[in-house]
Amino acid sequence: MFNKITTISNNFSPGLRKIISNIGWLTIEKLLAMVINFSLVIYLVRYLGVEDFGKLSYCISFVALFEAIAKLGLNGIVVRNLVQEPEAKNTIMGTTFILKLLGSIVAWCLIFISSLKFNYHHQLHWINIIIACGLIFTAFDAVDYWFESQVSSQAISLIRTTQLVISSIIKLILIWLNFPLIAFGWLIFIDYLLKALLKIWVYFQQNFSILDWNFNFCKAQKLLQDSFPLILSSVMITIYMKIDQVMLGNMVNSAAVGNYATAVRFSEIWYFFPVAICSSCFPSIVKTKGQSSTEYYARLQQLYDLMVGIAISLAIPITFLAKPLLTYLLGAEYTKAGIILSWHIWAGIFVFLGVARSKWLMIENLTIFNFATTGLGAITNIVLNLWLIPLYQGVGAAIATIISYAVAGYISCIIYPPMWKTGLMLTKSLGIMFRWRQNAIYFHQLKKLLNPSS
């Protein structure tokens, strides 16, 4: 068996082997995380109950609304620059670190002020502040960007897995000792701190030092200039991904948030697939652009097709299994969560496509369009939530999510003429199940890749 795998692997190009290895590490990490999180969510949801779990989810979503400011939209920009300018590594990473640190401080201040004004419960305000303090440590995400630019996710995957295991053990102890809700807010803060410490340690293990990083004002200006549309875009993405839980909490109650958040946890647990695949393919696609336009767009179409194929393969069975599965795992108290999940899972199609399309927009430096489309999606989501939540509560929020994701990730490409080519490619990918000839070609390519002698 192992000899067969080795033989197949030897027939891959070095670049393809690197991409597959990278996807493999990311997939192993996320599958392990999925199993652990799946088990812990069941345990945590049962322990906290729908009311307190709704409160915790509300706070996580509230802080997430401002987290995009801490991230500054730098991820893809920094990875792109590290691929194109490897000799400027320390300057790029040092500048990125300082920018993200300043962004985190601004985000914390905004969370503090907004939480005082909008939260309906004093306890929620303090949980928000505790979680927001952890954003400071996201400045060390610069280490992630370096490994991503090298298509080498093994170290970062080990970091996240180690952090997850430690955090899970602490979470079980908190549940066993009957700690109150606020303790789980502190645990999220500890998660941020632990990840930062592990990243620093692994970076040193690679014979690098964060002490070599340096800040460059001109580089900072250029990074912010390139990422500014992405900052706005990230804010809009966060709004239309998290605003539903905040609106449910303020328009209905914490129990409604608890049911909806439970469904979203089970729906979004699959979102690691597009991130792992696209982040691994991104450096290769960047290089292909300068070599052949035909090959460049062919690879993009294959990526879009793969995204939709995976998303549909997940959505169909979950639609029918969601309600009995969540009722069995969590109890009758979460029957509504199963119904919500059977709707929300279909938003994944447009999430998968959106991740892939965002990589193309990054390569083409069309980040301003990304902001425009996510802004349109955010507005759509808010308007639909105001209409549908009073009528259908969590199900209404799920329907609003599907439509808004479709507007941002797909429909926007059809109504904007310069994006018609991409819109056509996305349309083709959405119809992948009915493109029999193309599927036969993909099957033949896969068969040839796995068995070159056939």
Secondary structure, DSSP 8 states (H G I E B T S, - for coil): -HHHHHHHHHTS-HHHHHHHHHHHHHHHHHHHHHHHHHHHHHHHHHHHHHHHHHHHHHHHHHHHHHHHHHHTT-HHHHHHHHHH-GGGHHHHHHHHHHHHHHHHHHHHHHHHHHHHHH-SSHHHHHHHHHHHHGGGGGGGGHHHHHHHHTT--HHHHHHHHHHHHHHHHHHHHHHHTT--HHHHHHHHHHHHHHHHHHHHHHHHHTT--GGG----HHHHHHHHHHHHHHHHHHHHHHHHHHHHHHHHHHHS-HHHHHHHHHHHHHHHTTTHHHHHHHHHHHHHHHHHHTT-HHHHHHHHHHHHHHHHHHHHHHHHHHHHHHHHHHHHHH-GGGHHHHHHHHHHGGGHHHHHHHHHHHHHHHHTT-HHHHHHHHHHHHHHHHHHHHHHHHHHTHHHHHHHHHHHHHIIIIIHHHHSGGGHHHHHHHHHHHTGGG-HHHHHHHHHHHHHHH-TT-
